[in-house]
Amino acid sequence: HGNTCFMNAVVQCLSNTAPLAEFLALGRYRARGARAEVTHRLAALVRALWTRDYTPQLSAEFKNIVSKHSSQFRGNAQHDALEFLLWLLDRMHEDLGAASPAQQTRVPEEVGGPRQGGRTPWLGWGCPRWVSSLTCPHCLKQSNTFDPFLCISLPIPLRQTRALNVTLVLQCERRRFVRVGLAVPLLGTVAELREMVAREGHIPPEQVILAEVSPRGFLRSLGDAEELGAAGEGAPLYAFQPPPARRAGCPRSLPASPGAAHPDGQRLLPAAARSSDCLHRGAGGRILLLLCNTAGAGPRLARFGPPLVLREERGVSWEQLQQSILAQLRALLRGEVQAQGTGALFRIRLAGGSAPCTYLSPQDPRPLCHPAVDRALQLSGTGGPPHVKLTVEWDMSTKERLFGNVQEEVVQDAESVRLQQQAHRQQQSCTLDECFQLYTKEEQVPTTPP
């Protein structure tokens, strides 16, 4: 028949729309005699398709009738299928004695109506109409406009979440490292993510520290006001649970830092440390430290062992800080290690900031009182507890001697990781009803100030 694929597509769609196919094939319509040639030919064609009596003559006759009533579709030129569908439905309205939506004029606005705001289909006056309602937020006056329609361009609901894996670093020895899968909102904030992580880890949201940790160490901490768009894309995301403020009476907590402990949980410092000069307030308090161990240099720099979190006295000496770090790594060490005198087994660098690299000095009586530590506390982000990220740098020979070939931590994947990846890998489906709900969703229309 020539370039009639557009016509074939429309006939197939109408023929497979069950209510319309029965309406035409079973002759349940009353047309206006010979004037309804287009509807009669379409009905004969649909009836033949469903009774297996189709012959090419039927589709040729349908094409000829269409060409007779519309010069636009004469000949063998290509046409748009949607354009032909609109013409065909409009023609059927005329053939069946109903006023065509294209011929109807807009009904004046009426006060009151079936719905408060948004759009509602209203089947009246022989043709479907949309009731578009507007309600003033100040005086609550409502106006309704009735618009006839022939077809509707419905929006398709898009997926509103993405899969994000978060590794929880918990204070429970039986379940220390676990990776969970979350469905996070695309347009959400870190505050929402913090709430989701808190539910997964059964900890208060204000205790959750969120940070990106790459194979080379810490990148950054996440604050509540940040958008979730890029969270976890630069590096794997970790959620740290701080150790309890008081160690006593907490049998499930991790081992405390070595050294004498005061009954109230505060470490007793040597007299030299307690009397040394510290210009920064908070020297006697406790500070949260996130630790990451690295070895190598340049392209060979790599993180090893698990990232850790501990509470430490702000006024500790280098020797005490070094011993506390070694206590956290006790499970990875090949044997007992003792720091001799003021010697340093590693270097400690402040990580995750935009400022130049800052190293804590072994000669500083109170290295955690360094001004850069104060800046790091202020920049640690809102939402979680203030903390400082430290990178513990080992040279390769010392690392091999003390830890051997220890690599990154072993993380157990929760079932939610597989489920979320599977759910977000599948193509999203939606029902026609969901498309209508999105189309008729009430909206806030912006107003122009007087």
VEXSERO-317715 format. One record per residue (C-alpha): residue in one letter; x, y, z. Coordinates in pm, whole numbers, plus 32768, in hexadecimal, padded with zeros to 4 digits. Layout:
<pts>
<rest->A, x->X, y->Y, z->Z>
...
</pts>
This chain:
<pts>
<rest->H, x->8000, y->8000, z->8000>
<rest->G, x->812B, y->80EC, z->7FFB>
<rest->N, x->81B4, y->81A5, z->812A>
<rest->T, x->809A, y->813D, z->8214>
<rest->C, x->8161, y->80C7, z->8344>
<rest->F, x->80D7, y->81F0, z->8406>
<rest->M, x->7F77, y->8179, z->83B3>
<rest->N, x->7FC8, y->8010, z->840B>
<rest->A, x->8056, y->8077, z->855D>
<rest->V, x->7F1A, y->8137, z->85B9>
<rest->V, x->7E2E, y->8020, z->8548>
<rest->Q, x->7EF4, y->7F20, z->8612>
<rest->C, x->7EE3, y->7FFC, z->8749>
<rest->L, x->7D6C, y->8034, z->872B>
<rest->S, x->7D30, y->7EC4, z->86DA>
<rest->N, x->7DE7, y->7E5D, z->8817>
<rest->T, x->7D2C, y->7F52, z->88F4>
<rest->A, x->7C2A, y->7E55, z->896C>
<rest->P, x->7AFE, y->7F3B, z->89BA>
<rest->L, x->7B21, y->7FF3, z->8870>
<rest->A, x->7B5C, y->7EB1, z->87A9>
<rest->E, x->7A1C, y->7E14, z->8835>
<rest->F, x->795F, y->7F57, z->87F9>
<rest->L, x->79C1, y->7F53, z->8687>
<rest->A, x->79D5, y->7DDF, z->8637>
<rest->L, x->7886, y->7D88, z->86DB>
<rest->G, x->77D5, y->7EB2, z->863E>
<rest->R, x->7775, y->7F55, z->8786>
<rest->Y, x->7777, y->80B0, z->86ED>
<rest->R, x->766D, y->8176, z->8634>
<rest->A, x->7700, y->8241, z->851A>
<rest->R, x->765E, y->8347, z->843F>
<rest->G, x->7615, y->826E, z->830F>
<rest->A, x->76F1, y->8287, z->81DC>
<rest->R, x->77A2, y->83B8, z->8267>
<rest->A, x->7857, y->82DD, z->8363>
<rest->E, x->792D, y->8231, z->825C>
<rest->V, x->7A73, y->8251, z->831D>
<rest->T, x->79E5, y->81AC, z->8457>
<rest->H, x->793A, y->8099, z->838C>
<rest->R, x->7A7D, y->8041, z->82D5>
<rest->L, x->7B49, y->8048, z->8416>
<rest->A, x->7A49, y->7F64, z->84C0>
<rest->A, x->7A55, y->7E71, z->839B>
<rest->L, x->7BD0, y->7E6A, z->83A8>
<rest->V, x->7BDB, y->7E2E, z->8522>
<rest->R, x->7ACF, y->7D1F, z->8505>
<rest->A, x->7B99, y->7C70, z->83F6>
<rest->L, x->7CD6, y->7C77, z->84C8>
<rest->W, x->7C2A, y->7BCE, z->85F0>
<rest->T, x->7B68, y->7ACD, z->851D>
<rest->R, x->7C94, y->7A77, z->843F>
<rest->D, x->7BD3, y->7AE6, z->8308>
<rest->Y, x->7CCD, y->7BF4, z->82AC>
<rest->T, x->7D26, y->7C30, z->8140>
<rest->P, x->7E01, y->7D49, z->80B0>
<rest->Q, x->7CC6, y->7DCE, z->8007>
<rest->L, x->7C39, y->7E37, z->8158>
<rest->S, x->7D66, y->7F0D, z->81B3>
<rest->A, x->7D71, y->7F9D, z->8051>
<rest->E, x->7C04, y->8008, z->806F>
<rest->F, x->7C4B, y->80A4, z->81C1>
<rest->K, x->7D6C, y->816B, z->812F>
<rest->N, x->7C95, y->81E1, z->800C>
<rest->I, x->7B7F, y->8257, z->80F6>
<rest->V, x->7C7E, y->8314, z->81C9>
<rest->S, x->7D08, y->83BA, z->808E>
<rest->K, x->7BA6, y->8418, z->8025>
<rest->H, x->7B5A, y->84CD, z->816B>
<rest->S, x->7CB2, y->8562, z->81A9>
<rest->S, x->7D8B, y->85EE, z->8096>
<rest->Q, x->7EA8, y->85F9, z->8190>
<rest->F, x->7ED0, y->847E, z->8185>
<rest->R, x->7EAA, y->844D, z->800C>
<rest->G, x->7FC1, y->83B1, z->7F46>
<rest->N, x->80E5, y->82E7, z->7FC9>
<rest->A, x->819D, y->83EA, z->809A>
<rest->Q, x->8211, y->839F, z->81FA>
<rest->H, x->814A, y->842E, z->831C>
<rest->D, x->8159, y->8440, z->8496>
<rest->A, x->8098, y->8328, z->8542>
<rest->L, x->8021, y->8404, z->8664>
<rest->E, x->7FA1, y->8509, z->8570>
<rest->F, x->7EDB, y->83FE, z->84B7>
<rest->L, x->7E55, y->8371, z->85FF>
<rest->L, x->7DD0, y->84C6, z->8667>
<rest->W, x->7D27, y->84F7, z->8516>
<rest->L, x->7C8F, y->8399, z->851E>
<rest->L, x->7C01, y->83BE, z->867E>
<rest->D, x->7B79, y->8515, z->862A>
<rest->R, x->7AD3, y->8486, z->84F4>
<rest->M, x->7A36, y->836C, z->85BD>
<rest->H, x->79A3, y->846F, z->86AA>
<rest->E, x->78F7, y->8514, z->8584>
<rest->D, x->7884, y->83CB, z->84E9>
<rest->L, x->77E8, y->8357, z->862F>
<rest->G, x->7722, y->8495, z->865B>
<rest->A, x->77F4, y->8524, z->877A>
<rest->A, x->787D, y->8681, z->8772>
<rest->S, x->79EF, y->867A, z->8726>
<rest->P, x->7AD0, y->8709, z->8835>
<rest->A, x->7B74, y->87DB, z->8727>
<rest->Q, x->7A20, y->8879, z->86DC>
<rest->Q, x->79C7, y->88C1, z->8843>
<rest->T, x->7A06, y->8A0D, z->88E7>
<rest->R, x->7A86, y->8A32, z->8A47>
<rest->V, x->7976, y->8A3E, z->8B4C>
<rest->P, x->7981, y->8B79, z->8C23>
<rest->E, x->7A15, y->8B5B, z->8D7C>
<rest->E, x->792E, y->8AE8, z->8E8E>
<rest->V, x->7953, y->8B0A, z->9003>
<rest->G, x->7954, y->89C3, z->90C1>
<rest->G, x->7990, y->886F, z->902D>
<rest->P, x->79E2, y->8708, z->9070>
<rest->R, x->7B48, y->873F, z->90E4>
<rest->Q, x->7C26, y->882F, z->91A0>
<rest->G, x->7D51, y->8882, z->90C5>
<rest->G, x->7E00, y->87C4, z->8FAE>
<rest->R, x->7D58, y->8715, z->8E89>
<rest->T, x->7C37, y->861E, z->8E89>
<rest->P, x->7B9A, y->856A, z->8D5D>
<rest->W, x->7A2A, y->85BB, z->8D3D>
<rest->L, x->7950, y->84F5, z->8C4B>
<rest->G, x->782F, y->85D0, z->8BEB>
<rest->W, x->7789, y->867B, z->8ABE>
<rest->G, x->77E7, y->8553, z->89DD>
<rest->C, x->795C, y->8595, z->89ED>
<rest->P, x->7A63, y->856D, z->8AFD>
<rest->R, x->7AE8, y->86A8, z->8B9E>
<rest->W, x->7BF2, y->8702, z->8C98>
<rest->V, x->7B89, y->87CE, z->8DC2>
<rest->S, x->7CAF, y->88B1, z->8E0E>
<rest->S, x->7C84, y->8941, z->8F6B>
<rest->L, x->7D39, y->8A6A, z->8FFF>
<rest->T, x->7D19, y->8AC2, z->916F>
<rest->C, x->7D9E, y->8C09, z->91F9>
<rest->P, x->7E7B, y->8BBF, z->9329>
<rest->H, x->7E0E, y->8D05, z->93CF>
<rest->C, x->7C96, y->8D26, z->939D>
<rest->L, x->7C61, y->8BB2, z->9340>
<rest->K, x->7B83, y->8C13, z->921A>
<rest->Q, x->7B79, y->8AF9, z->911B>
<rest->S, x->7B44, y->8B17, z->8FA5>
<rest->N, x->7B12, y->89F1, z->8EB8>
<rest->T, x->7B51, y->89EB, z->8D41>
<rest->F, x->7AC2, y->88D2, z->8C69>
<rest->D, x->7BA1, y->8875, z->8B41>
<rest->P, x->7B3B, y->8769, z->8A44>
<rest->F, x->7C4D, y->8677, z->89E5>
<rest->L, x->7C89, y->856C, z->88E3>
<rest->C, x->7DD7, y->84E5, z->895B>
<rest->I, x->7EBB, y->851B, z->8A86>
<rest->S, x->8036, y->8522, z->8A91>
<rest->L, x->807C, y->8479, z->8BDD>
<rest->P, x->81C8, y->849C, z->8C96>
<rest->I, x->827F, y->835D, z->8CF6>
<rest->P, x->82E9, y->834D, z->8E63>
<rest->L, x->8463, y->833E, z->8E7B>
<rest->R, x->8526, y->827F, z->8F7F>
<rest->Q, x->8554, y->835C, z->90AF>
<rest->T, x->8664, y->8292, z->915C>
<rest->R, x->87BA, y->81FC, z->9114>
<rest->A, x->8872, y->80DC, z->91B3>
<rest->L, x->8988, y->8140, z->92A3>
<rest->N, x->8A67, y->8057, z->936B>
<rest->V, x->8ADF, y->80CD, z->94BF>
<rest->T, x->8BDC, y->8014, z->9596>
<rest->L, x->8B83, y->8026, z->9707>
<rest->V, x->8CA2, y->8030, z->97FE>
<rest->L, x->8BF6, y->7FC9, z->9940>
<rest->Q, x->8C69, y->7F9D, z->9AA6>
<rest->C, x->8BE2, y->7E39, z->9AB7>
<rest->E, x->8CF6, y->7D34, z->9AA7>
<rest->R, x->8C12, y->7C2C, z->9A0F>
<rest->R, x->8B9C, y->7D14, z->98FB>
<rest->R, x->8CAD, y->7E13, z->98D2>
<rest->F, x->8CB7, y->7E52, z->975B>
<rest->V, x->8B7F, y->7E20, z->9686>
<rest->R, x->8B21, y->7EB6, z->9535>
<rest->V, x->89B0, y->7F0A, z->9507>
<rest->G, x->88EE, y->7F6C, z->93D0>
<rest->L, x->880A, y->809A, z->93E0>
<rest->A, x->8710, y->8137, z->92F0>
<rest->V, x->8764, y->82A6, z->931F>
<rest->P, x->8693, y->83C0, z->9286>
<rest->L, x->872E, y->846B, z->9158>
<rest->L, x->86D1, y->85C3, z->91D8>
<rest->G, x->8705, y->857F, z->934B>
<rest->T, x->8805, y->8603, z->943E>
<rest->V, x->8911, y->8561, z->9514>
<rest->A, x->882A, y->858E, z->9641>
<rest->E, x->873A, y->8491, z->95A7>
<rest->L, x->8859, y->83A2, z->9563>
<rest->R, x->88CB, y->83C4, z->96CB>
<rest->E, x->8770, y->8360, z->9743>
<rest->M, x->8770, y->822E, z->9660>
<rest->V, x->88CA, y->81C1, z->96D4>
<rest->A, x->8863, y->81F0, z->9840>
<rest->R, x->873B, y->8107, z->980E>
<rest->E, x->8817, y->8000, z->976A>
<rest->G, x->891D, y->8010, z->9880>
<rest->H, x->8821, y->803C, z->999E>
<rest->I, x->88D7, y->8171, z->9A1B>
<rest->P, x->8864, y->82D9, z->9A53>
<rest->P, x->8888, y->83B4, z->9919>
<rest->E, x->8952, y->84B9, z->99D6>
<rest->Q, x->8A60, y->83B4, z->9A12>
<rest->V, x->8A94, y->835B, z->98A3>
<rest->I, x->8BCE, y->83DE, z->97F9>
<rest->L, x->8BBF, y->83C8, z->967C>
<rest->A, x->8D02, y->83D7, z->95B5>
<rest->E, x->8D83, y->8371, z->945F>
<rest->V, x->8EAD, y->8284, z->9477>
<rest->S, x->8F6E, y->8231, z->933A>
<rest->P, x->9079, y->8121, z->930D>
<rest->R, x->9177, y->8234, z->9358>
<rest->G, x->90D3, y->82BC, z->9494>
<rest->F, x->8FD1, y->83BA, z->9509>
<rest->L, x->8F37, y->84AE, z->9412>
<rest->R, x->8E31, y->8576, z->94CF>
<rest->S, x->8D22, y->8573, z->95D7>
<rest->L, x->8BB7, y->85B1, z->957C>
<rest->G, x->8AE2, y->86BF, z->9620>
<rest->D, x->8967, y->86B3, z->9642>
<rest->A, x->8926, y->87DC, z->955D>
<rest->E, x->89D7, y->873E, z->9432>
<rest->E, x->890E, y->86AC, z->9314>
<rest->L, x->891B, y->8536, z->92DD>
<rest->G, x->895D, y->8552, z->9168>
<rest->A, x->8AD3, y->850A, z->9171>
<rest->A, x->8AEE, y->845B, z->92C2>
<rest->G, x->8BA7, y->8314, z->92A5>
<rest->E, x->8C0B, y->8349, z->9139>
<rest->G, x->8D6A, y->83CF, z->9179>
<rest->A, x->8DC2, y->82B0, z->9265>
<rest->P, x->8D13, y->81A1, z->9335>
<rest->L, x->8C43, y->822E, z->944F>
<rest->Y, x->8C82, y->81CB, z->95B9>
<rest->A, x->8BA8, y->8208, z->96EB>
<rest->F, x->8C65, y->820A, z->9837>
<rest->Q, x->8BCB, y->81CE, z->998B>
<rest->P, x->8C9B, y->8281, z->9A94>
<rest->P, x->8D05, y->81BA, z->9BC6>
<rest->P, x->8C3C, y->8204, z->9D01>
<rest->A, x->8CAC, y->832B, z->9DCE>
<rest->R, x->8CDA, y->824A, z->9EFE>
<rest->R, x->8D83, y->80FB, z->9ED9>
<rest->A, x->8D12, y->806A, z->A024>
<rest->G, x->8BE5, y->7F83, z->A014>
<rest->C, x->8BF4, y->7F53, z->9E9C>
<rest->P, x->8C67, y->7DED, z->9E61>
<rest->R, x->8C1A, y->7DF3, z->9CEB>
<rest->S, x->8CF3, y->7F20, z->9CA2>
<rest->L, x->8E4A, y->7F0B, z->9C03>
<rest->P, x->8F83, y->7F03, z->9CDC>
<rest->A, x->8FD2, y->804E, z->9D7F>
<rest->S, x->9115, y->8107, z->9D3F>
<rest->P, x->922D, y->8094, z->9E25>
<rest->G, x->928F, y->8160, z->9F53>
<rest->A, x->920A, y->819D, z->A0AC>
<rest->A, x->909B, y->81FA, z->A0BA>
<rest->H, x->8FF5, y->82D9, z->A1B7>
<rest->P, x->8EAD, y->825C, z->A24F>
<rest->D, x->8DE9, y->835F, z->A188>
<rest->G, x->8E7A, y->82DF, z->A041>
<rest->Q, x->8F80, y->83F1, z->A016>
<rest->R, x->90EC, y->8393, z->9FE0>
<rest->L, x->91E4, y->8410, z->A0E4>
<rest->L, x->92F4, y->84CA, z->A02A>
<rest->P, x->9460, y->84DA, z->A097>
<rest->A, x->94B9, y->8611, z->A159>
<rest->A, x->958A, y->8696, z->A03A>
<rest->A, x->9465, y->867F, z->9F49>
<rest->R, x->9370, y->8716, z->A040>
<rest->S, x->9452, y->883C, z->A089>
<rest->S, x->94C7, y->8885, z->9F28>
<rest->D, x->9444, y->89BB, z->9E81>
<rest->C, x->9317, y->8991, z->9D96>
<rest->L, x->927B, y->8AC7, z->9D00>
<rest->H, x->913F, y->8A20, z->9C80>
<rest->R, x->900A, y->89E6, z->9D4B>
<rest->G, x->8F8E, y->8882, z->9D6E>
<rest->A, x->90E6, y->87FA, z->9DC0>
<rest->G, x->9056, y->8734, z->9EE2>
<rest->G, x->8F2D, y->86A7, z->9E1F>
<rest->R, x->8F10, y->8579, z->9D41>
<rest->I, x->8F1C, y->8583, z->9BC8>
<rest->L, x->8E97, y->8493, z->9ABF>
<rest->L, x->8FA3, y->8416, z->99CE>
<rest->L, x->8F67, y->835E, z->9887>
<rest->L, x->909E, y->8299, z->9827>
<rest->C, x->9110, y->8211, z->96DA>
<rest->N, x->9257, y->814E, z->96AF>
<rest->T, x->931C, y->8176, z->956C>
<rest->A, x->9467, y->80F2, z->94EF>
<rest->G, x->9541, y->8148, z->93C5>
<rest->A, x->956A, y->828E, z->930A>
<rest->G, x->94FC, y->832B, z->91C3>
<rest->P, x->943D, y->823E, z->90DC>
<rest->R, x->9482, y->811D, z->91CB>
<rest->L, x->93D6, y->81C7, z->92F0>
<rest->A, x->92BE, y->80E3, z->936B>
<rest->R, x->91E4, y->80BC, z->949A>
<rest->F, x->9202, y->7F80, z->956B>
<rest->G, x->913C, y->7EF9, z->968C>
<rest->P, x->8FE6, y->7F7C, z->96F4>
<rest->P, x->8F96, y->80EC, z->972F>
<rest->L, x->8F71, y->8126, z->98A5>
<rest->V, x->8ECC, y->8218, z->9991>
<rest->L, x->8F37, y->8260, z->9AF8>
<rest->R, x->8F0E, y->8363, z->9C0A>
<rest->E, x->904C, y->83FD, z->9C90>
<rest->E, x->90AB, y->8501, z->9D8E>
<rest->R, x->90F9, y->864D, z->9CE8>
<rest->G, x->922E, y->867C, z->9DBD>
<rest->V, x->92DC, y->852C, z->9D82>
<rest->S, x->944B, y->8520, z->9D27>
<rest->W, x->94D0, y->848A, z->9BE7>
<rest->E, x->9537, y->834C, z->9C9B>
<rest->Q, x->93D9, y->831D, z->9D2B>
<rest->L, x->9333, y->8363, z->9BDD>
<rest->Q, x->9419, y->8268, z->9B34>
<rest->Q, x->93CA, y->815F, z->9C38>
<rest->S, x->9254, y->819E, z->9C11>
<rest->I, x->926E, y->816B, z->9A98>
<rest->L, x->933A, y->802C, z->9AC6>
<rest->A, x->9231, y->7FAC, z->9BB9>
<rest->Q, x->9128, y->7FD7, z->9AAC>
<rest->L, x->9202, y->7F12, z->99B8>
<rest->R, x->9251, y->7DFF, z->9AB1>
<rest->A, x->9190, y->7CF6, z->99ED>
<rest->L, x->925F, y->7D3C, z->98B3>
<rest->L, x->93B9, y->7D43, z->9954>
<rest->R, x->949C, y->7C17, z->9939>
<rest->G, x->950B, y->7C42, z->9AA4>
<rest->E, x->9524, y->7D39, z->9BBF>
<rest->V, x->95B1, y->7E8B, z->9B59>
<rest->Q, x->962C, y->7F8F, z->9C4A>
<rest->A, x->9694, y->80EE, z->9BEC>
<rest->Q, x->97E9, y->813B, z->9C7A>
<rest->G, x->9817, y->8296, z->9D0E>
<rest->T, x->97A9, y->83AA, z->9C24>
<rest->G, x->97E1, y->82DA, z->9AEF>
<rest->A, x->96D1, y->82DA, z->99E9>
<rest->L, x->9665, y->819F, z->9930>
<rest->F, x->9593, y->8268, z->983C>
<rest->R, x->9530, y->83C5, z->97D7>
<rest->I, x->93D7, y->845B, z->9818>
<rest->R, x->933C, y->8545, z->971B>
<rest->L, x->91F3, y->8602, z->972A>
<rest->A, x->911D, y->8585, z->9609>
<rest->G, x->8FE8, y->85EA, z->954B>
<rest->G, x->901F, y->8762, z->9543>
<rest->S, x->906B, y->8858, z->942F>
<rest->A, x->918C, y->88F2, z->94F3>
<rest->P, x->92F5, y->8888, z->94AE>
<rest->C, x->936A, y->8745, z->9551>
<rest->T, x->9396, y->876F, z->96C7>
<rest->Y, x->945B, y->8672, z->9791>
<rest->L, x->944F, y->864E, z->9909>
<rest->S, x->95A9, y->866A, z->99A5>
<rest->P, x->9637, y->8561, z->9A93>
<rest->Q, x->96EA, y->867F, z->9B44>
<rest->D, x->95A3, y->8733, z->9B92>
<rest->P, x->9544, y->86F5, z->9D00>
<rest->R, x->93D5, y->86F6, z->9C9C>
<rest->P, x->93B9, y->86AC, z->9B28>
<rest->L, x->923B, y->86A7, z->9B2A>
<rest->C, x->923D, y->8814, z->9B9A>
<rest->H, x->92CA, y->8881, z->9A4C>
<rest->P, x->9206, y->89A5, z->99AF>
<rest->A, x->91C5, y->88CD, z->987B>
<rest->V, x->9105, y->87D9, z->995A>
<rest->D, x->9022, y->88F8, z->99C6>
<rest->R, x->8FE0, y->8950, z->985A>
<rest->A, x->8F98, y->87E4, z->9807>
<rest->L, x->8E99, y->87D2, z->9922>
<rest->Q, x->8DE6, y->8905, z->989C>
<rest->L, x->8DE0, y->8879, z->973A>
<rest->S, x->8D6D, y->871B, z->9797>
<rest->G, x->8C09, y->8767, z->9727>
<rest->T, x->8ABE, y->8792, z->97D9>
<rest->G, x->89DE, y->8672, z->983A>
<rest->G, x->8AD6, y->8578, z->98C7>
<rest->P, x->8BC1, y->85A2, z->99EF>
<rest->P, x->8CF3, y->8682, z->99B4>
<rest->H, x->8E23, y->85B3, z->9959>
<rest->V, x->8F7C, y->85BF, z->98BE>
<rest->K, x->8FF2, y->84DA, z->97A7>
<rest->L, x->9159, y->8461, z->97CA>
<rest->T, x->922A, y->839C, z->96D3>
<rest->V, x->932F, y->82BE, z->9777>
<rest->E, x->944D, y->829E, z->967D>
<rest->W, x->9538, y->8173, z->9695>
<rest->D, x->966D, y->8136, z->95C5>
<rest->M, x->9661, y->7FEF, z->9509>
<rest->S, x->9772, y->7F3F, z->95CE>
<rest->T, x->96CE, y->7F88, z->9720>
<rest->K, x->957A, y->7F25, z->969B>
<rest->E, x->95FA, y->7DD9, z->9615>
<rest->R, x->96B4, y->7D92, z->975A>
<rest->L, x->958E, y->7DD9, z->9840>
<rest->F, x->945E, y->7D7E, z->976C>
<rest->G, x->94D7, y->7CA0, z->9652>
<rest->N, x->93FC, y->7CA5, z->951A>
<rest->V, x->92C1, y->7D2A, z->95C3>
<rest->Q, x->91DB, y->7DCB, z->94C3>
<rest->E, x->908E, y->7E81, z->94EE>
<rest->E, x->8F88, y->7E13, z->95E8>
<rest->V, x->8EA4, y->7CE9, z->95A8>
<rest->V, x->8D41, y->7D6D, z->958C>
<rest->Q, x->8C0A, y->7C96, z->95A0>
<rest->D, x->8AF7, y->7CEF, z->94A8>
<rest->A, x->8996, y->7CF9, z->952F>
<rest->E, x->887E, y->7C69, z->9459>
<rest->S, x->8808, y->7DCD, z->9415>
<rest->V, x->8938, y->7E0B, z->9335>
<rest->R, x->88CA, y->7D02, z->923C>
<rest->L, x->875B, y->7D60, z->9252>
<rest->Q, x->8795, y->7ED3, z->9212>
<rest->Q, x->8883, y->7E95, z->90F1>
<rest->Q, x->878C, y->7DA4, z->9054>
<rest->A, x->8666, y->7E90, z->9085>
<rest->H, x->871A, y->7FBB, z->8FEB>
<rest->R, x->87B5, y->7EF3, z->8ED0>
<rest->Q, x->865F, y->7E89, z->8E51>
<rest->Q, x->85A3, y->7F72, z->8D6C>
<rest->Q, x->84A2, y->8034, z->8E30>
<rest->S, x->8339, y->7FE2, z->8DDD>
<rest->C, x->8202, y->80AA, z->8E2A>
<rest->T, x->808D, y->8084, z->8DFC>
<rest->L, x->7FAC, y->8165, z->8D31>
<rest->D, x->7F02, y->81C9, z->8E75>
<rest->E, x->804F, y->8246, z->8F00>
<rest->C, x->807C, y->831B, z->8DC7>
<rest->F, x->7F22, y->83B2, z->8DFA>
<rest->Q, x->7F6C, y->83F3, z->8F6A>
<rest->L, x->80A9, y->84AF, z->8F0C>
<rest->Y, x->7FED, y->8572, z->8DFF>
<rest->T, x->7ED4, y->85D8, z->8EED>
<rest->K, x->7FB9, y->8621, z->9013>
<rest->E, x->7F64, y->876A, z->90BC>
<rest->E, x->8068, y->8878, z->907F>
<rest->Q, x->80BF, y->89C4, z->911D>
<rest->V, x->80A4, y->8ACA, z->900B>
<rest->P, x->81A4, y->8BE5, z->9037>
<rest->T, x->8101, y->8D36, z->906E>
<rest->T, x->8173, y->8E89, z->8FF8>
<rest->P, x->8197, y->8F87, z->9113>
<rest->P, x->80A6, y->90B0, z->90F8>
</pts>
